[in-house]
Each structure stands twice: as C-alpha cells, then as structure tokens.
Amino acid sequence: MKTSYAPTGINNFHNSAAINLNISGEKTNGTCYDGPVYRISASQAKKIQAHFCGVTDCRCAHGAVDQLNESGTEWGIRVDWCGK
C-alpha cells in the first residue's frame, strides 16, 4: 500500500515535506504512542529519520518512528499521520 507520512508538531521540527512510502498496511500497537502504528522495515525507518532530519547530533524526533523491539528490527509509524 502506498502512503504519505507527515508527522506534525515537534515530531516534524524542521518542517519537512511528507515522505511517500510503500508499506504492507499491517498494524500493531505502538510502544511510544498509545495507538495503532503501521509496521515498517528498519531501512524505511532510517529513510524517514534521514528525510525529516539528517543531522545525527540533533535532538529532534527525526520523524517520530517508533522502535517496536529492543533489537531494532521492527519499527512503526503512526496510522493517523499517514494519508493516501
């Protein structure tokens, strides 16, 4: 499924444009956000973080991707910030 991802507020501190992604559409519960998230791959999470803030020392939310496990192999993005 194709979606555009556009975090808001402090989660898009640098006011970047939305990013378009191809995702499976599989949902789960978030760990940092009390609501549903779409599962994304680790490489998509890195792509989102680089798109919203490529500065490694910056303290912003880097697109607010949600790490779903300790090993960093499962990630998620908020469903309510995704559009068609």
C-alpha positions as CSV (number, residue, x, y, z in Angstrom):
1,M,0.0,0.0,0.0
2,K,1.3,3.5,-0.9
3,T,1.0,6.2,1.8
4,S,2.4,9.6,2.5
5,Y,3.7,10.1,6.0
6,A,3.6,13.5,7.6
7,P,4.3,13.8,11.3
8,T,3.2,17.0,12.9
9,G,4.2,19.4,15.7
10,I,7.5,18.7,17.5
11,N,7.8,15.4,15.6
12,N,8.5,17.5,12.4
13,F,10.6,20.1,14.0
14,H,12.3,21.0,10.7
15,N,9.0,21.4,8.8
16,S,9.9,18.9,6.2
17,A,7.5,17.8,3.5
18,A,5.7,14.5,3.7
19,I,7.5,11.4,2.6
20,N,5.9,8.7,0.3
21,L,6.3,5.1,1.4
22,N,5.3,1.6,0.2
23,I,4.2,-0.3,3.3
24,S,2.4,-3.6,4.0
25,G,-0.5,-2.0,5.8
26,E,0.0,-4.3,8.8
27,K,-1.0,-2.6,12.0
28,T,0.2,-3.2,15.6
29,N,0.2,-1.2,18.9
30,G,2.9,1.4,19.3
31,T,5.4,1.5,22.1
32,C,5.9,5.3,22.3
33,Y,2.5,6.2,21.1
34,D,-0.8,4.9,22.6
35,G,-2.5,4.0,19.4
36,P,-2.1,1.9,16.2
37,V,1.1,2.0,14.1
38,Y,1.9,0.6,10.6
39,R,4.8,-1.8,10.7
40,I,7.8,-0.6,8.6
41,S,11.2,-2.1,8.0
42,A,14.4,-0.9,9.6
43,S,15.6,0.6,6.3
44,Q,12.4,2.5,5.9
45,A,12.8,3.9,9.5
46,K,16.3,5.1,8.6
47,K,15.0,6.7,5.4
48,I,12.3,8.5,7.4
49,Q,14.8,9.7,10.0
50,A,17.2,11.0,7.3
51,H,14.3,12.7,5.5
52,F,13.0,14.6,8.5
53,C,16.4,15.4,10.0
54,G,19.7,14.2,8.6
55,V,21.7,15.7,11.4
56,T,22.9,13.0,13.8
57,D,23.6,15.3,16.7
58,C,20.2,17.0,16.5
59,R,17.8,16.4,19.4
60,C,14.6,16.5,17.4
61,A,12.3,13.5,17.0
62,H,13.6,12.6,13.5
63,G,10.2,11.8,12.1
64,A,8.9,10.1,15.2
65,V,9.4,6.5,14.1
66,D,8.6,4.0,16.8
67,Q,11.1,1.3,17.6
68,L,8.9,-1.8,18.4
69,N,11.6,-4.1,19.8
70,E,14.9,-3.9,21.6
71,S,17.0,-5.3,18.7
72,G,15.8,-2.5,16.3
73,T,14.5,-4.9,13.6
74,E,10.8,-3.8,14.0
75,W,9.6,-0.2,13.5
76,G,6.3,1.6,13.2
77,I,4.8,4.9,12.1
78,R,1.5,6.4,13.4
79,V,-1.5,5.5,11.4
80,D,-3.1,8.9,11.9
81,W,-0.2,10.6,10.3
82,C,-0.5,8.6,7.1
83,G,-2.5,9.6,4.1
84,K,-3.4,8.0,0.9
